[in-house]
């Protein structure tokens, strides 16, 4: 992936940070990435929030009872051939009081991968125009997508 630029973490609404925190009670590695953050930087209303998680880093925690699960898809039924190796499952969820649907996307991150989950999601699954991620401390965006 090309050079990354950092954006102020304050740009991420507190309600989004709460969603990420909730998801991290189950998957210890989780990032918000993709089109929702891109839309946020452009002042647009996102259609949903994508939270990418490392399928290999699951804890014994549970999502709070404010969450409702909808459909759960396997990668074969949801994604193009290009992403089937990386994506394990996609769960469509709603968090009570949160205005957007949340997609929790489990990624098959190889044990040998040495980068961050944000880099894996942006470089292997996220589309060029949306390469942006928030893992809890900073917002990183690929330079190409920032100027694309």
QUIPE-V656810 format. One record per helix or strand of 3 or more residues. SS is the DSSP state (hx for helix, st for strand). FROM is the first residue (numbers start at 1). TO is the last residue. Records with the same first field share a line. If there is no record, write none. Layout:
SS: FROM-TO ; FROM-TO
//
This chain:
st: 4-7 ; 30-33 ; 48-54 ; 67-74 ; 87-95 ; 101-107 ; 132-134 ; 139-142
hx: 9-11 ; 14-23 ; 35-42 ; 75-78 ; 81-83 ; 117-125 ; 128-130 ; 143-147
//
